Amino acid sequence: EWQGAGTLLLARDHRDRAAKPQSTARVYCDAKALYLALDNPISVGKALHREDTWGKGDAMEVALRPADLPEGAPILILHGYLNGRIGAAKSGGMSAEQVVQANQACLYGVKTISPTRWTAEITVPWAIVPGAKGSPLPLQFNVTCRKVADDLWLMWRPTGRRSYGVGEEGKLVPAH
């Protein structure tokens, strides 16, 4: 089902140091949505943390903003947890109404593969991306995995600032 998707390796911590265990993300888009799948192992002998508070439980974060918007424009931030809950965050400057719309529109699924590995899939409709006008467009983009047992904030593109920081570090250009 992920044929044609791009692969992203999450191999750096938030301070831009090489980190293990690494995670892998697959990214795909069509005219309706952006799709992301993550594979997240933790170290053998450690346990997954199931709390659904960002930073305290194993989770994933997707942050994105249309690339042509100014630096202060809202960032769509989505947190997905091991219990299957997904939530948009206000910390990226989205309005309360935009957060509610994102929570209702995004689809999220998660599966524990083993005691030390979990996977997740998320669908982000273009209609809820601030400034996207319902169509695919180049994005400032990042994906982060929180691995509590390994004390990792594992990122695709370390930003040197908050995990949801997006800018020129990570760009996603949908092929359409």
Salt bridges, closest charged atoms under 4 A:
ASP13 OD2 - ARG17 NE 2.88
ASP16 OD1 - ARG12 NE 3.03
ASP39 OD1 - ARG117 NE 2.73
ASP52 OD2 - ARG85 NE 2.99
GLU61 OE2 - HIS79 NE2 2.66
ASP150 OD1 - LYS46 NZ 3.48
ASP151 OD1 - ARG146 NH1 3.72
GLU168 OE1 - LYS171 NZ 3.36
GLU169 OE2 - ARG161 NH1 2.87
